[in-house]
Amino acid sequence: MLNLGPELFLTSINSLLTESEEAFSWPYSIVKRKIGSVVFCLINVFTFTLKSTLNRNIYLFFNYLSNTNCLFITMKQALLTLFMLASFYVQAQREADNWVFGNHAGLVFNGQMSEPTHNSRLHQLEGSAIISDRNSGQMLFYTNGISIWNCKHEIMPNGLGLSGSATSTQSALIVPAPGEVNRYYVFTVKAANDGTNPGLHYSLVDLNLNQGFGDVVAGVKNKLIESKTTEKLTAIPHSNGIDYWVLAHAWESNEFLIMLLTAKGVSQIQRSAIGTVHKASQRINNSEAMGYLRASPDGTLVASAVYGLNRPFELYDFDAQTGLLSNYRSLGNFSHQYGVSFSPDNTKLYLSGLYTHNGSYQFDLSTPNNAMTELTLTDTLRGKPVSLSLGGALQLGIDGKLYAALGSPIRSRSGNTKITVVNKPNESGEDCKVGFMSMEFRGKAPLLGLPNFIQSIFNERKKPLDAPTKELINVYPNPVVTNTLTIEPSQVDQPIEGFSVYDPSGREIFHSNQWLTSKVTLDTSTWKSGMIYQVVFHHNNQPITKKILKQ
């Protein structure tokens, strides 16, 4: 067995391979594929099968073009490609491996590929939410803000009657319960025109219930936070690497509603009066309640689309330590603003207009004037660029691409099989490479919405400066003589990308997948005296293990 580190290991190699440095060969067959006017020859020679601790087989295909009847390749060449794949694969955060949206449509991500799925029970015009296991990528549960389905696509026993809406922009958001492995908060917001049980609520899902398939905890369902809200809902990791800030927006007000989610639950609302008033108008009654609220993947910026006529596109700074919004600025006035997304590297911001005549735009936040580019596609019939409306929701994928629902419910009901993709969202202007991706949804279809995720999942990790790993993190006291363990990063420019705590039996008893940029403390009162616990940190996609003795 070939060991590829903590995430991947090789379980089988085609029997024709040897460990010799000499080239070897065998016959193969050619399969022709036509893309446009170009004919490609795909030669599938052999396959590596990888078994990962993420509980998934990964298949690596070697494809070569040759004018002979045999392929020649050395083992070194094969293994070099194998390691390149492994180094990419272990970097993925897998909470967003699975998507559900629209009319029973969905996507599943496998490395650099996304494939359509067709077994979702969800039928939703706008917002949805879904969460997958952070290690295996296995789908855990999903919701439209009204019902919650488990991994078997069955409604949880107590999973009916949540306070979201089919026509709410960001109807639901799933946030991990801080410090717990199998509990998740589900936040919901009503559509502005839905008068029953309006506002922002939360429920608690425990995956330990219902024989491990999960259920909504009795007594923690539809807990009211605020009764008058817009359809905006997002969350940002706290700088302590454990807790979360949950953000919404009040209706007929310029107040953002900011809640801190900790191990103790949801805090009282912290109100921040900043930006424009989101209100009804005579021409379009509740339209300004619509439009996405979205944080940058690194949690330093927040953008708000206000659906309406000639409204400012709002951008703010965010402090993940205090939860404060500041530095409001308008990026220009636009009508029918809807989808919002930042690029994985946090330097670009995208806005979609809901209807075709409103256009879609990229803003380069790395330039002094936030340079704006209207996105276009080439009209193959006329041979020239045409204005593009991405339409509907925008959402980053774990493959680094930006996906857009095509927006029109009329077109979708007639069998829409395309999703717009910004292939290189980190690049400026036309270099971002906008195109269509055809999907076989088998009669299912995208509508206006895509899943609502915590955007830190998609943050593009910057390579840290070279430094000894022993200097990156301080854990003290060791041995632990009190009931408190302090964890403190020693280099702020090299953040820790999450950590877990394991008891002496190897059972995970605590987990945080948020970046650790400041000092935090852990309660060790339940740790057994005389036993050794392990704290495993993640830095530059490598584990750093600290052994802690509890006295």
N, C-alpha and C positions, 0 to 999 in steps of 0.2 A: 504494500500500500504506500502510495506517495503522499507524504504529509505536506499540505500547503498552508499550514498555520492554523489558528484557532477557528477559522470559519469554513475552510474547504479542505477536502482530502479526496484523492483519486481512488475510486473503487474498481474501475475496470478500464482496460485499454484493449483496443482491437488486437486480436491475437497475431496479426501480421507484424505488429510493431516489435522491435527488439531494442535493447539498451546499447547496442553497438553504435559506434560513431560512423560506421560504414553506411552508405546509402542503400536502401532496399526498395523494391518495386513490386507492383502487382497490377493486373488489368483493372480498368475502370470503364464506366460508361458516361456519355455526355448527355445532359439534358439541356435543351435550348429554351431560353426565355426571351420574349420580345417585349421591350419597354420602348414605346414610341416607335421610331423607325430603326432602332438599334437592336441587333440580335446578340444576346449574351449566351455564352456556353458555361453552364454550371456543372462542375465535376465534383460530385460528392464522393470522396475517397474513403474516409474513415471517420469515426466519431469517438471522441473521448466522452466517457460518462463520469461526471463528478457527482459525488454525494456530499451534501453540505450539512453542517450542523443546523442550518436553517430549514432542514427537513424537506429538501427539494432536490430532484435530479436536475443537473445542468448539462446540456449537450453542446459540445464544441465540435463544429464541423470544419474540416479542412477542405477547401475548394481550390482547385488549380486548373489552369488552362494549358493544354499541351497539344502538340501536333504529333505526338507519338502514342503508342498504345499502352504505355506504362508510366506511372508516377515515380519520381525519385525524390526522396526526402530523408534527412537524417533525424535521429531521435532528438538531437540537440535543438534542431529547428522546431520540432513538434512541441517540446517542452517549453521552449521560449514563448511560443504563442500561448500555451496553456497558462504559464505564469502571468502573462499580460492580462488574460481574462480574469484570473483569480484576483489580481491586484485591483481590478476595477470592481469586481463583484462584492468584495468585502466592505466597500465604502458605502453601500446603499443603506439608507434608513427605510424600513419597509412598512411603516404604518400606512403609507399611501399606495401600496401595491395594487389594491383593488378599488375600482370606482363603480358606482351605480348612479344613474341619472335618467331623466326623460321617461320615455315610454318603454320601461323594462330593459333599457340599454345599459351597457357597462363596458369597462375596459379592465384588463389585467396586464400588469407590467412584469416582464421577465427580462431583467437586465436592460439592454438597449432597445427592446422591442415591446410594443404595446399591441394587444390583440383584443378584438371585441368579444363580449360575453352576452348571453341571452337569457340567463336564468333568474334575473332579479325579479322580485315581486313588486318592485316600486314603480308606480306611475305618477310622475310628478312634473308639473310644468316648470317649476323653478327650483328652489334650494333643496339639497339633500346633504347627508353626512354619512361617512362610513369610516371604520377603523379596522386595521389589520394588525396582526401580531408583529411587534417590532423586530423580532428575530426571524421567524419563519415566513412572514408575509401572508400567513393564512388569514382569511377574512374572519373577523370576530362578530361584528354585527353592523347593521346600517339602519337608517331612519330617514323619513321624509319630514320629521317634526310632528307627525301625527301618530304613526305606528312605528314599532321597533321590531325588526326581523333579526333572528340569530343566524349563525353560520350555516344552518340547514335551510335557510329561507323560510323559516316558520316564525310567526309572530310570537314574541315572548308572552307568557301567561298574563303578565300585568303590563303589556306593552302597547295597549290601545289607549286612544284618547289623550295623547299629548297635545300641548297647546301651541303647535305650529300651524302652518297653512300650506296648501298645495300651491298657492300663488304668492308666497313670501320669498323675497329675493334670497335671503340667507336663513331659511326656515329653521335650520338646526346646526349645531356645532358640537362635536364630541371632544371632551378634554379629559385626559387621564387624571385620576384622583392623585394628588401629590403624595409621594411616599408609599403608594400601594400598587400592587402588580395587576390585579384583576378587577379594579373598580374604575368606572368612568362616569363623569358628569355629562349629561345631555342638556344643553341650553337650547331654548326655542324662542322664536319671535313670531307673532301673528302678522298676517298681511294687514295693511292699513285699512282695507275695505272689509275686513272680517271682524264683525262686532262682537263675536262670542269669545269670552275669556281672553281679552286682548292683552298685549304686552309681552314682557320678558319673563320667562319661567325657567326652572331647572328641575331635572329628575336625576336619580342616581341608579346606574346599572351595575350589578354585581355579577360577574361571570362565574362565580362559584355556585350560584343558585341554579335551580332547575337542572340538576345532574351535570353541571359544568357548561350548560348551553346559555346560561345567563337569564336574568330577569330584572325588572325594575323593582328596587327596594320598596317594600310597603312603607308608607308614611313619608317617603321622599320622592314624591311625584307631583309635577306641576306646582312646585313651590314658587309663589309669585315674588319677583324682584321689583318690577316696575310696571305699571299698568298702561302708560302712554309712551310707546316707543315707535321708532321707524322699523324697517325690515333689515337693519344692518347688525351684523354680529361677527366678532372675530376674537381671537385670543393671542396673547404674546407671552412667552416664557419670562418669568422674573429673572433678574440677574443673579439670584442665589442658586439657580440651577435646579430648583425644586418646585417652586410655586408658579402660578400663572396669573396674568392679568386678563380679565374678560372685559371686552369693550362693546358697548352698544351706543345708541343715540336716542335721545328723548325726542318726542314728537311735538311740533309747534314750539320749538326751543332750539337754542344753539348749544345745549348741554350734551357733552358726552357722559355716558354712564360707565364708570370704571369700577370693577369689583376685583378684589384679590382672592384667589382660590388657594387655600392652604390645606394642610392636613386636618384643620379644624372645620373646614367647610367654606362657604361663600361669605365674604365679609359684607359689611354695609357699603352702600354705594358711595363712591367718591365722585363728586360731580365736577366737571370741568367745562366752564362756559367759555367757549372759544370757537371762532369760525362763524359760519352763517346760520341763520334760523331755517330749519327744515319744517315746512308748513304746507297747508293746503292752499290752492289757488283757485280762482273762479274758472279758469279754462280747463285745468286738469286737476281734479279735486285732491286726490291723495298721492299724486305722482312723486312728490319730493320725498316720500317715505321709501321709495324704491332706489335701487342702486347699491353696489357693493362697498363695504368697508373692509380694507385690506391692509395688513401690516407687511413691511419688508421682511424677507427671511431672517435678517439679522436683528430684527426687532427695534430698529432705531427710527423708522419712519412709519407713518400711517397715512393712507390716501382714502378719500371718501368721494364716491360718485353720487351726485344728487340728480336724480331723474327729474326732469322738468324742462322748461324752456329757458335757454340762455342762462344757465346757472354756472357758478364757478366750480371748477374741478379742484378740490381741496387737498392740500398736502400739509402735514404736520411733522414735527419732531416728537419722538417719544423717549421717555426715560424709563428703562426697564427696572431701575432700582426704586424709584418713587411712584411710578405710574402716572407721571404728569405729561400732558400734551403741551407743546409750545410752538412758537415760530410758525403760526398759520400763514400760508401764502396760497394764492390762486394761480393755477397754471393756465388760466384762460377760461372763457365762458363757452359752454357747449350745451346742446340740447339732447335730451334723452340719453344721458350718461347711464351706463349700466355696469358692464364688467370691468374689473380692475385687477392688475397683477404687476408685481415687480419682477425683475429678472433674478435668476439665482444668485448673481454676484452683487445685487442690490444697487446697480448703477442705472438701470433703465426702468421706466414705469410705463405701463400700457393701459389704455382706456378704450373701451368699445362703445359704439353707439348702437342702440337697439334696432334701429331701422336703417335700411340701406343708404338713405340720403344723409345720414349723420356722420358716416365715416368712422375710422378707428385710428388711434394715434400712438406713437412712441415718444416719450420724453427722456432725453439723455440727462440724467441728474448729475453727471460728472462734469457738465459744462456750466459756465457761469450763468447762462440764461435759460437753462433747462431746455435745450434745443428740441423743437418738436418736429416730428416727421409724420406725415399722413401715410399710412400703410397702403400699399397697392399690390395688386396681382396683375400678371400679364394676360390680357385678353387674347387667347390663341386665335380667335377668328379675325380680330382687327389688327393683331400684332403690335399692340401698344398697351402701356399700363392703364389700369382703370382703378377708380377709387374702391377700396375694400371696406365692407362692413363686417367685422368679425361677428358681431351680433351676439347677444346673450352673454353668458358667464365666460370668464377667463380663469384658467387654473394651470399652474405648473405641474409637470409630471416628474417622477423620480429619474426619468431619462434626461432631464435637463431641458426638455422642450416645453413650450407654452401651448396649451390646447384651448380652443375656443368653440363653444357651441354655436351652431349657425343661426340660432335665434328665432326663426319664424315658425310659430306653431302650425301654420297652414302648410308650409313646405314640409315640415317634419311629419305631419300626419299623412302626407302623400308618399312617404317613403324616403326621407332624407338618409343617405348613406355616407355622407361626408362630414368630416370634422376639419376645421381649419387648424393648422399647426404653424407656429413660429419656431422654426427649427433651431435657430441660434439667437435666443432672446437676449444674450449678453452683448451682442454686436449692435452697432449703431446703424440707423437708417435702413437702407435696402439690404445691407449685409446681414440683417437678422433672418432673411430667407423665409418669407411667408409662402405657404403652399397648402394645398388640399391633401388630406389623407382619406382615401376611400376605405370604408369599413363595411363588412357584410354583417349587418345587424339582424338579418333574418326576419324582417318585418317589424323589428323594434326600431326605435329612433331617438336621437337626441331632441330635446326641446330647448327651453331657454337656459336651464340650469346645468351646473356641474357640481361635484361634491365640494363642500366647504371644509377645508383642512386648516390646521394650525400651520402657518407658512414656514416656521423654523425647520420643518422636516426637509425643506428644499434648499436650505442655505448652502451655498457653495463654499466648502471648506478651503481656507487659504493655507498654503503650506507654511508651517512654522519655520522660524530660523533654527539652524542647528544648535542644539543645546543638550547637555546631559539630562536624561529623563529624571534622574534622581533629584534635580533641582527644580522641576516643574511644579511639584505639589508637596506641601507639608501637611502631615497628619499627626496630631498631638492631642493629649499626652499619650504616650505608648511606653508602658502599659497604661490602660485607662483605669485611673483610680477613683474617678468620680462617675457621674452618670451622663457626662457630656464629652463627645469627641469633636474636635475642631478640625476642619478641612480648609486649607488656605492655599490657593494658587500663588506661586512665587513670581510668575512672569505673566503680566497682564496681556502681553502681545501673543501669548501662546495658550489660549484657553483650553480647558479640559472639556471634552465633548460629551460629558455624561459619566455616570458611575453607578455601580451596584455594590451591595453589601451581601456577603454570603456567610451563613452560620457554619459551625464546624462540620456539619453533615454535607455541606455543599449546596444547601437550599438558599435560593435568593430571598432575602427578607426585606430588601429595600432597593428601589431603582429610581434613577432620574436620568432622562435622556436630554436634559437641557444643558446648555453651555454653562460652565462654572467659571465665573470671572471675578468673584469676590468671596470673602470668607463666609462659610456656613458652619452650622453645628448640627450634630446628630444626637438624638436621645438614645443612650445605651442602657437605660434602666432595666430593660428586659434581657440584656445579654447575661449569659451565665458566667459566673466567676471561674477563673482558672482555664477558660477556653479561649482558643484562637479564632478570630474572625478575619475574613479577607475583604478588603475594599479594592475593587477593580475599577480603575479609571480608564477612559478612552481618550487617547491623544494621537492625532495624526493617523487615525485608524489602527493604532497599536494599543494593546492593553498595558497598563501600569498597575502592578499588584502591590498592595501594602498589607502586611500581616499585622493584626492588632491583638494584643493580649488584654483580656478583661480580668482585672484583679478583684 
